[in-house]
């Protein structure tokens, strides 16, 4: 997929799509790229938090099983 190199919104959308398919490392990379482009872009920061939250829940669920 091609994304404009300086378009934080596109990387943020890409990150959210990766979260939906549980590709959490790729999601973090996309969100971090968006934050590097625009450090005030709150949707990317939200995506980072959401991804970390999903990672922790995944680890807790494994420990319970």
N, CA, C and O atoms as a Tinker XYZ file with bonds, in Angstrom:
   260  protein
     1  N      0.835000   -1.158000    0.000000    73     2
     2  CA     0.000000    0.000000    0.000000    64     1     3
     3  C      0.890000    1.235000    0.000000    63     2     4     5
     4  O      1.896000    1.277000    0.708000    81     3
     5  N      0.528000    2.230000   -0.783000    73     3     6
     6  CA     1.267000    3.475000   -0.810000    64     5     7
     7  C      0.530000    4.528000    0.009000    63     6     8     9
     8  O     -0.689000    4.675000   -0.076000    81     7
     9  N      1.307000    5.249000    0.798000    73     7    10
    10  CA     0.761000    6.311000    1.627000    64     9    11
    11  C      1.629000    7.539000    1.418000    63    10    12    13
    12  O      2.852000    7.436000    1.323000    81    11
    13  N      0.992000    8.704000    1.346000    73    11    14
    14  CA     1.773000    9.932000    1.252000    64    13    15
    15  C      2.708000   10.011000    2.450000    63    14    16    17
    16  O      2.269000    9.816000    3.583000    81    15
    17  N      3.976000   10.289000    2.224000    73    15    18
    18  CA     4.950000   10.237000    3.315000    64    17    19
    19  C      4.672000   11.185000    4.483000    63    18    20    21
    20  O      5.075000   10.874000    5.604000    81    19
    21  N      4.021000   12.298000    4.284000    73    19    22
    22  CA     3.804000   13.276000    5.348000    64    21    23
    23  C      2.318000   13.441000    5.693000    63    22    24    25
    24  O      1.900000   14.533000    6.080000    81    23
    25  N      1.523000   12.392000    5.562000    73    23    26
    26  CA     0.085000   12.467000    5.786000    64    25    27
    27  C     -0.274000   11.620000    7.006000    63    26    28    29
    28  O     -0.532000   10.422000    6.884000    81    27
    29  N     -0.288000   12.247000    8.178000    73    27    30
    30  CA    -0.503000   11.539000    9.440000    64    29    31
    31  C     -1.851000   10.809000    9.462000    63    30    32    33
    32  O     -1.951000    9.707000   10.002000    81    31
    33  N     -2.867000   11.409000    8.887000    73    31    34
    34  CA    -4.198000   10.812000    8.887000    64    33    35
    35  C     -4.191000    9.433000    8.221000    63    34    36    37
    36  O     -4.831000    8.504000    8.713000    81    35
    37  N     -3.482000    9.301000    7.123000    73    35    38
    38  CA    -3.435000    8.018000    6.416000    64    37    39
    39  C     -2.776000    6.938000    7.273000    63    38    40    41
    40  O     -3.246000    5.801000    7.322000    81    39
    41  N     -1.692000    7.300000    7.942000    73    39    42
    42  CA    -1.024000    6.324000    8.808000    64    41    43
    43  C     -1.901000    5.943000    9.994000    63    42    44    45
    44  O     -1.881000    4.798000   10.446000    81    43
    45  N     -2.664000    6.897000   10.493000    73    43    46
    46  CA    -3.574000    6.609000   11.599000    64    45    47
    47  C     -4.669000    5.636000   11.158000    63    46    48    49
    48  O     -4.980000    4.680000   11.869000    81    47
    49  N     -5.242000    5.882000   10.002000    73    47    50
    50  CA    -6.259000    4.947000    9.485000    64    49    51
    51  C     -5.668000    3.559000    9.269000    63    50    52    53
    52  O     -6.299000    2.550000    9.585000    81    51
    53  N     -4.464000    3.515000    8.732000    73    51    54
    54  CA    -3.789000    2.242000    8.533000    64    53    55
    55  C     -3.602000    1.524000    9.870000    63    54    56    57
    56  O     -3.816000    0.316000    9.969000    81    55
    57  N     -3.207000    2.270000   10.882000    73    55    58
    58  CA    -3.042000    1.681000   12.209000    64    57    59
    59  C     -4.332000    1.090000   12.745000    63    58    60    61
    60  O     -4.331000   -0.010000   13.298000    81    59
    61  N     -5.430000    1.811000   12.585000    73    59    62
    62  CA    -6.720000    1.291000   13.066000    64    61    63
    63  C     -7.135000    0.035000   12.296000    63    62    64    65
    64  O     -7.732000   -0.874000   12.873000    81    63
    65  N     -6.830000   -0.020000   11.021000    73    63    66
    66  CA    -7.131000   -1.238000   10.254000    64    65    67
    67  C     -6.302000   -2.410000   10.761000    63    66    68    69
    68  O     -6.810000   -3.527000   10.869000    81    67
    69  N     -5.035000   -2.168000   11.074000    73    67    70
    70  CA    -4.198000   -3.233000   11.633000    64    69    71
    71  C     -4.734000   -3.698000   12.987000    63    70    72    73
    72  O     -4.686000   -4.892000   13.286000    81    71
    73  N     -5.236000   -2.795000   13.797000    73    71    74
    74  CA    -5.811000   -3.186000   15.083000    64    73    75
    75  C     -6.996000   -4.116000   14.857000    63    74    76    77
    76  O     -7.145000   -5.112000   15.565000    81    75
    77  N     -7.828000   -3.806000   13.889000    73    75    78
    78  CA    -9.014000   -4.629000   13.622000    64    77    79
    79  C     -8.663000   -6.064000   13.252000    63    78    80    81
    80  O     -9.411000   -6.991000   13.564000    81    79
    81  N     -7.527000   -6.245000   12.588000    73    79    82
    82  CA    -7.132000   -7.606000   12.185000    64    81    83
    83  C     -6.070000   -8.181000   13.127000    63    82    84    85
    84  O     -5.403000   -9.165000   12.805000    81    83
    85  N     -5.924000   -7.539000   14.311000    73    83    86
    86  CA    -5.021000   -8.013000   15.358000    64    85    87
    87  C     -3.549000   -8.039000   14.940000    63    86    88    89
    88  O     -2.786000   -8.858000   15.452000    81    87
    89  N     -3.144000   -7.180000   14.041000    73    87    90
    90  CA    -1.727000   -7.011000   13.683000    64    89    91
    91  C     -1.192000   -5.850000   14.517000    63    90    92    93
    92  O     -0.957000   -4.757000   14.004000    81    91
    93  N     -1.004000   -6.105000   15.808000    73    91    94
    94  CA    -0.759000   -5.026000   16.758000    64    93    95
    95  C      0.614000   -4.366000   16.594000    63    94    96    97
    96  O      0.739000   -3.159000   16.801000    81    95
    97  N      1.624000   -5.119000   16.233000    73    95    98
    98  CA     2.949000   -4.515000   16.020000    64    97    99
    99  C      2.928000   -3.590000   14.804000    63    98   100   101
   100  O      3.511000   -2.507000   14.835000    81    99
   101  N      2.266000   -4.012000   13.749000    73    99   102
   102  CA     2.142000   -3.157000   12.566000    64   101   103
   103  C      1.303000   -1.923000   12.884000    63   102   104   105
   104  O      1.578000   -0.834000   12.381000    81   103
   105  N      0.283000   -2.095000   13.719000    73   103   106
   106  CA    -0.544000   -0.960000   14.123000    64   105   107
   107  C      0.291000    0.065000   14.866000    63   106   108   109
   108  O      0.207000    1.261000   14.587000    81   107
   109  N      1.103000   -0.402000   15.821000    73   107   110
   110  CA     1.958000    0.524000   16.567000    64   109   111
   111  C      2.908000    1.266000   15.648000    63   110   112   113
   112  O      3.120000    2.467000   15.814000    81   111
   113  N      3.479000    0.572000   14.689000    73   111   114
   114  CA     4.400000    1.218000   13.753000    64   113   115
   115  C      3.684000    2.316000   12.967000    63   114   116   117
   116  O      4.233000    3.402000   12.779000    81   115
   117  N      2.482000    2.044000   12.513000    73   115   118
   118  CA     1.719000    3.048000   11.755000    64   117   119
   119  C      1.365000    4.244000   12.624000    63   118   120   121
   120  O      1.506000    5.388000   12.192000    81   119
   121  N      0.905000    3.989000   13.847000    73   119   122
   122  CA     0.553000    5.092000   14.752000    64   121   123
   123  C      1.780000    5.921000   15.111000    63   122   124   125
   124  O      1.706000    7.148000   15.172000    81   123
   125  N      2.903000    5.257000   15.347000    73   123   126
   126  CA     4.130000    5.997000   15.686000    64   125   127
   127  C      4.598000    6.857000   14.521000    63   126   128   129
   128  O      5.099000    7.962000   14.725000    81   127
   129  N      4.437000    6.359000   13.311000    73   127   130
   130  CA     4.782000    7.167000   12.145000    64   129   131
   131  C      3.905000    8.407000   12.087000    63   130   132   133
   132  O      4.391000    9.502000   11.805000    81   131
   133  N      2.619000    8.242000   12.352000    73   131   134
   134  CA     1.702000    9.385000   12.350000    64   133   135
   135  C      2.109000   10.412000   13.399000    63   134   136   137
   136  O      2.057000   11.614000   13.138000    81   135
   137  N      2.511000    9.955000   14.578000    73   135   138
   138  CA     2.919000   10.868000   15.651000    64   137   139
   139  C      4.222000   11.574000   15.295000    63   138   140   141
   140  O      4.401000   12.744000   15.631000    81   139
   141  N      5.127000   10.881000   14.623000    73   139   142
   142  CA     6.366000   11.535000   14.177000    64   141   143
   143  C      6.076000   12.641000   13.175000    63   142   144   145
   144  O      6.749000   13.672000   13.164000    81   143
   145  N      5.078000   12.426000   12.339000    73   143   146
   146  CA     4.695000   13.437000   11.353000    64   145   147
   147  C      4.023000   14.621000   12.026000    63   146   148   149
   148  O      4.331000   15.774000   11.725000    81   147
   149  N      3.100000   14.330000   12.941000    73   147   150
   150  CA     2.353000   15.396000   13.631000    64   149   151
   151  C      2.148000   14.976000   15.081000    63   150   152   153
   152  O      1.244000   14.199000   15.388000    81   151
   153  N      2.987000   15.490000   15.962000    73   151   154
   154  CA     2.955000   15.068000   17.369000    64   153   155
   155  C      1.689000   15.508000   18.096000    63   154   156   157
   156  O      1.435000   15.053000   19.212000    81   155
   157  N      0.898000   16.374000   17.496000    73   155   158
   158  CA    -0.344000   16.829000   18.135000    64   157   159
   159  C     -1.564000   16.066000   17.613000    63   158   160   161
   160  O     -2.695000   16.374000   17.991000    81   159
   161  N     -1.346000   15.095000   16.766000    73   159   162
   162  CA    -2.464000   14.370000   16.162000    64   161   163
   163  C     -3.010000   13.356000   17.170000    63   162   164   165
   164  O     -2.475000   12.257000   17.313000    81   163
   165  N     -4.084000   13.742000   17.865000    73   163   166
   166  CA    -4.576000   12.956000   19.001000    64   165   167
   167  C     -5.101000   11.585000   18.593000    63   166   168   169
   168  O     -5.042000   10.653000   19.395000    81   167
   169  N     -5.608000   11.433000   17.384000    73   167   170
   170  CA    -6.119000   10.121000   16.959000    64   169   171
   171  C     -5.008000    9.074000   16.927000    63   170   172   173
   172  O     -5.237000    7.904000   17.235000    81   171
   173  N     -3.817000    9.500000   16.555000    73   171   174
   174  CA    -2.686000    8.564000   16.544000    64   173   175
   175  C     -2.289000    8.197000   17.976000    63   174   176   177
   176  O     -1.985000    7.037000   18.258000    81   175
   177  N     -2.293000    9.180000   18.879000    73   175   178
   178  CA    -1.994000    8.889000   20.283000    64   177   179
   179  C     -3.046000    7.944000   20.869000    63   178   180   181
   180  O     -2.717000    7.026000   21.619000    81   179
   181  N     -4.293000    8.175000   20.525000    73   179   182
   182  CA    -5.363000    7.285000   20.977000    64   181   183
   183  C     -5.105000    5.863000   20.461000    63   182   184   185
   184  O     -5.254000    4.890000   21.200000    81   183
   185  N     -4.720000    5.757000   19.196000    73   183   186
   186  CA    -4.441000    4.448000   18.612000    64   185   187
   187  C     -3.314000    3.725000   19.325000    63   186   188   189
   188  O     -3.379000    2.511000   19.517000    81   187
   189  N     -2.276000    4.462000   19.721000    73   187   190
   190  CA    -1.174000    3.848000   20.469000    64   189   191
   191  C     -1.694000    3.303000   21.793000    63   190   192   193
   192  O     -1.379000    2.174000   22.169000    81   191
   193  N     -2.486000    4.098000   22.497000    73   191   194
   194  CA    -3.052000    3.645000   23.765000    64   193   195
   195  C     -3.959000    2.438000   23.598000    63   194   196   197
   196  O     -3.898000    1.491000   24.381000    81   195
   197  N     -4.792000    2.478000   22.583000    73   195   198
   198  CA    -5.693000    1.360000   22.300000    64   197   199
   199  C     -4.904000    0.083000   22.009000    63   198   200   201
   200  O     -5.254000   -0.996000   22.487000    81   199
   201  N     -3.849000    0.216000   21.231000    73   199   202
   202  CA    -3.038000   -0.944000   20.878000    64   201   203
   203  C     -2.356000   -1.531000   22.104000    63   202   204   205
   204  O     -2.357000   -2.748000   22.292000    81   203
   205  N     -1.768000   -0.668000   22.947000    73   203   206
   206  CA    -1.156000   -1.170000   24.183000    64   205   207
   207  C     -2.199000   -1.844000   25.072000    63   206   208   209
   208  O     -1.920000   -2.879000   25.677000    81   207
   209  N     -3.376000   -1.274000   25.153000    73   207   210
   210  CA    -4.453000   -1.866000   25.947000    64   209   211
   211  C     -4.801000   -3.261000   25.418000    63   210   212   213
   212  O     -4.964000   -4.199000   26.199000    81   211
   213  N     -4.912000   -3.395000   24.113000    73   211   214
   214  CA    -5.230000   -4.705000   23.521000    64   213   215
   215  C     -4.104000   -5.704000   23.773000    63   214   216   217
   216  O     -4.367000   -6.882000   24.011000    81   215
   217  N     -2.853000   -5.246000   23.724000    73   215   218
   218  CA    -1.728000   -6.143000   23.979000    64   217   219
   219  C     -1.768000   -6.653000   25.418000    63   218   220   221
   220  O     -1.558000   -7.842000   25.654000    81   219
   221  N     -2.033000   -5.777000   26.375000    73   219   222
   222  CA    -2.098000   -6.178000   27.779000    64   221   223
   223  C     -3.250000   -7.147000   27.994000    63   222   224   225
   224  O     -3.081000   -8.152000   28.685000    81   223
   225  N     -4.420000   -6.870000   27.420000    73   223   226
   226  CA    -5.555000   -7.779000   27.556000    64   225   227
   227  C     -5.239000   -9.136000   26.954000    63   226   228   229
   228  O     -5.647000  -10.165000   27.494000    81   227
   229  N     -4.524000   -9.151000   25.852000    73   227   230
   230  CA    -4.155000  -10.411000   25.211000    64   229   231
   231  C     -3.242000  -11.221000   26.136000    63   230   232   233
   232  O     -3.406000  -12.433000   26.272000    81   231
   233  N     -2.294000  -10.554000   26.759000    73   231   234
   234  CA    -1.376000  -11.240000   27.674000    64   233   235
   235  C     -2.126000  -11.751000   28.902000    63   234   236   237
   236  O     -1.881000  -12.872000   29.347000    81   235
   237  N     -3.027000  -10.953000   29.453000    73   235   238
   238  CA    -3.802000  -11.373000   30.622000    64   237   239
   239  C     -4.671000  -12.569000   30.270000    63   238   240   241
   240  O     -4.769000  -13.507000   31.062000    81   239
   241  N     -5.298000  -12.561000   29.109000    73   239   242
   242  CA    -6.136000  -13.687000   28.699000    64   241   243
   243  C     -5.334000  -14.971000   28.544000    63   242   244   245
   244  O     -5.824000  -16.051000   28.873000    81   243
   245  N     -4.124000  -14.865000   28.053000    73   243   246
   246  CA    -3.269000  -16.051000   27.923000    64   245   247
   247  C     -2.917000  -16.586000   29.293000    63   246   248   249
   248  O     -2.939000  -17.798000   29.508000    81   247
   249  N     -2.587000  -15.685000   30.243000    73   247   250
   250  CA    -2.223000  -16.103000   31.600000    64   249   251
   251  C     -3.378000  -16.790000   32.318000    63   250   252   253
   252  O     -3.161000  -17.709000   33.107000    81   251
   253  N     -4.601000  -16.349000   32.047000    73   251   254
   254  CA    -5.772000  -16.933000   32.710000    64   253   255
   255  C     -6.032000  -18.338000   32.191000    63   254   256   257
   256  O     -6.422000  -19.223000   32.952000    81   255
   257  N     -5.820000  -18.542000   30.917000    73   255   258
   258  CA    -6.068000  -19.858000   30.309000    64   257   259
   259  C     -4.982000  -20.780000   30.748000    63   258   260
   260  O     -4.973000  -21.950000   30.364000    81   259
